[in-house]
Amino acid sequence: MTLRDLREGDLAEIEAIQGEGAFKRRLLEMGFMPGTTVLIKKYAPLRDPIELVIKGYHVSLRRTEAQQVLVRSDSVQRPGHESGEKP
């Protein structure tokens, strides 16, 4: 599962960053580290870009970039659901 697959309000834990070179390095420098929790704040009207909150600050990623960030599917928390509950 990737960040692109999540809905507004979802929280998830980053598992890994795909890709190589400058793109991957830039994401790692911005705090997209395995084990870090990220919130999907909102999608733009045409669903691109996606506004995220990571480590207390807001970041926007294009959907193609968000697809390179893998999240642990068992860590996804949907708004209005207690952790461990299935939506």
C-alpha positions, -999 to 999 in steps of 0.1 A, spaced: 0 0 0 12 35 -8 4 71 4 -16 75 -29 -40 47 -17 -50 65 15 -80 88 21 -82 122 37 -78 119 74 -60 86 74 -29 81 95 -2 55 85 33 45 93 59 47 65 75 14 56 99 23 28 107 48 1 110 34 -34 131 50 -61 166 62 -62 188 93 -64 178 128 -57 141 121 -52 146 95 -25 172 116 -8 149 146 -8 121 127 8 144 112 34 158 147 42 122 159 47 116 132 73 100 105 53 118 78 73 106 42 79 85 41 111 74 78 109 37 85 110 21 106 83 -14 121 81 -32 126 48 -45 162 54 -64 168 22 -64 163 -16 -65 192 -40 -98 195 -60 -84 173 -89 -68 149 -63 -33 162 -72 -13 172 -52 -19 156 -18 -12 176 14 4 156 42 14 163 77 47 147 88 66 155 120 44 185 126 48 202 92 28 203 60 42 189 28 26 185 -6 34 156 -29 21 148 -64 3 115 -67 31 100 -87 55 109 -59 31 96 -31 30 63 -50 67 59 -42 61 60 -4 51 26 9 31 24 41 23 -5 64 -12 -15 56 -17 -28 92 -8 7 106 -36 26 87 -60 44 110 -91 58 96 -109 88 112 -137 78 135 -123 44 142 -104 32 172 -70 17 165 -74 -20 158 -110 -17 145 -117 -25 108 -135 2 88 
